[in-house]
């Protein structure tokens, strides 16, 4: 697969304005990225702007902490889909997972997936807060759900994707796919993620990656 179609071209900063989103959209069109990943407030605008392209619109749910109620995440998802979102990146409830409430995690993922109405759903598990054994366990949980992907990171935690975590995810998530996000700054990073099982890359540095330069990583 071409590198451009691995990339969710991302802008999730709190202070983003129409100017930044327009720049993101122009870059996505120029490089024909897989998607733009934006905060929910920008979904409708991006959907309209990209309607004559094959660039998808991805948005984030329960972002960046994952501590919203399930009901809130379901509403966010329904709203995002109604505004045109093609893909949903949800943050799982990290605290509930660390408490060992695995039934809660499985249920919230399935409820969001149902609300997404057959759209791609990626579950962000925020690996910087998990041990290798916990990454294995959460991958096994995601494998049992109706989600499409497991995703490493929000980009707002203490660190981002690692090739080691991607490998653990790939080995334990069954037929689900893996998205690596956060810290993918150059082609070596990207290749490391792909070689260990990632089929999607989340980055704000997509243009620099396409040019073979050092990027910002998320």
Buried (B, 14 or more C-beta within 10 A) or exposed (E): EEBBBBBBBBBBEEEBEEEBBEEBBEBBBEBBBBBBBBBBEBBBBBBEBBEEEEBBBBBBBBBBBBEBEBEEBBBBBBBBBEBBBBBBBBBBBBEBBEEEBBEBBBBBBBBBBBBBEEBBBBBBBBBBBBEEEBBBBBBEBBBBBBBBBBBBBBBBBEBBBBBEBBBBBBEBBEEBBBBBBBBBBBBEBBBBBBEBBBBBBBBBBBBBBBEEEEBBBB
